């Protein structure tokens, strides 16, 4: 279990964190524009390391733990062709990933160490 924990934390920090967060943002945007629920489900799977490593079970960090569920809800709204809810449910993930990108860049993301 420690190995899985270390892998999830490594994927959410440094250069891998930048790449994965960028890919998630692109997938989310494409899913919303093209109205493809499959892309949003893939983005929900990719956001799991960020939700695990940077979230908590109390306070505001609980919202970070709920990000994959919000993206799955957005995928469901896309499949039901409801534009308002699909954008509204993915908005917290957009904001959180942009915040995470700035946080990684300001920390000096030059390596993959934790």
C-alpha positions, 0 to 999 in steps of 0.5 A: 500500500505504501508503494501505491501511496508514493506513486499517487503522490509522485504523480501529483507533484513536480513535472509529472503533476504539471503534465497530468494536470495539463492533460486533464484540463485539455480533456475536460475542455474537449469533453465539454466542447465536443459533448463526449462523456467518455473524455470526461470519464477519462479525466475523472480517472486521471484526477484521482492522484490529485484528489488523493494526494492534495485533499483531506477528509476535513474542511475545504480539502474534502472538496478536493476529494470529491473532484472525481465524483464531480467530473463523473457527474459532469460526464452524466450531464453530458450524456443527458445533453444538459449543458448547464450542469455539465459546465457547472459540475466541472468548474470546481475541477478547472479552478482546482487544477489551475490552482494546482498548476500555479502551486507546482510552478511556484514551488519550482517544479524541476524534479519528480521528488516529493 
